[in-house]
Amino acid sequence: MKQQRKSIIVLMALLLMFATVLSACSKSTTDNNNSPNSTSSETPAKKPITLRMTVWGAPEEVAAYKVAIQRFEAKYTNIKVDLQHIAADYDTKLTTMVAGNDVPDIAMMESGTIAFPLAEQGKFYNLQQFLDNDSEISVDSLVPNIMYSLEPGNVIGIAPGPESFGLFYNEDIFKEAGIAPPPSKVSEAWTWDEFVEVAKKLTIDTKGKSANEAGFDAKNIKQYGINISTWWGVYSNFVYSNGGDFVSADGKSFALNQPEAVEAIQKMSDLMNVHHVAPSPVQAKNIPSTNVALQTKKVAMAIDGQWASTGLAQSKFNFNVGVMPVLKEPVTTVVCGMFSIFKSTEHPQEAWELLKALLDPEASIDMITAGTWMPSYKDWYTEPALLAKWTENLDSRPSGYKDAIVDVILTKSHQTPTGYVKNFTKIMDIVNPALDKVWLGQQTAQEAMDSIAAKAQEQVQGRRDIE
């Protein structure tokens, strides 16, 4: 009996030692996963973590973020994401939060307003260090011109849904007029003069005369050949196409008063004030959105962002898209917001994994197939199976889409000026009122840009894309 009791005591001691070893091993594993140097292939920390994230956007965009978050939380079960949708006055509210040390871990940012000021204060992680150490994502795996850098090598944000521009049109109008529609292949793009001639034929007054006919009444137009917005996102396409820029290559000089930029801006103004084929800003107030304007034949063509595809698809009429007319070189400006990670986060690696989840096209596939966004990953443009997912058998992706939009953004894209022109907003505060006179035909582009050149020059602070 005594021997039996001794055996039981020894057995219990052994069990206690075994449990202690197991506990130590478990703690060691957990501690390793808590390391900020954990890579994407490692299991993240098991202790509960909450990441706070702020965004703006339409309900459809927020829905896409929620899908990404659900996928992320399913993969990293110890992490919860507190999504804060700031529907209005985002910049002011986020700036107030940062000033009060109420800082999210990750945030949607707009480059032209608060992103670069915050980056200059050292508020953001340099995402290049994450890109350099991640086996799943790299600079080369992303679509060109969707990263924002404070300076070369210091990436402060990556975009979840790039956008570019195209020449949308009503197919029926072209068929009825017996005119060949805009080409979709960049190699066959119209010259500016060819574009203007077609626009004249398709601009019709209330008596049925076109803009290239004698007796055409420019004051009573029922169908414009082209609708073209006058914000910088649109005219930058033609400034770049003509070899111009907002600032000089060395970043030292205001450049919108230089011949290449002036010519591009003047050609846009002439569409409204010389050829009378496009509504002026005043006349455009009576022109509905692109999908309605094309569907109701108030305009035959419209230069717009590819996001217009969503409304066009919902309108259910025969629309298509061609490549934009070219001045010297085919170019499309890429516009997009971005996600940035604040340095104050206690969980930088987890925030990086969340950012990657937000970039994943599978998470925002509804937004992409609806026509609003384009994928951020390059293989979604080059791998046939992935490309087919968002470009084939969809109302939002007409026959010209692959050539006019997909190929162009991949091969002929230019970064938005907000991404590389320092002090862009202050420069444009001076430029925009002067350009209003150009769009209204009150001054030439040269006169207007020369008139503000000295004042704009005072705001020039260089470029972010050069050393």
Disulfide bonds with the S-S distance in Angstrom:
none
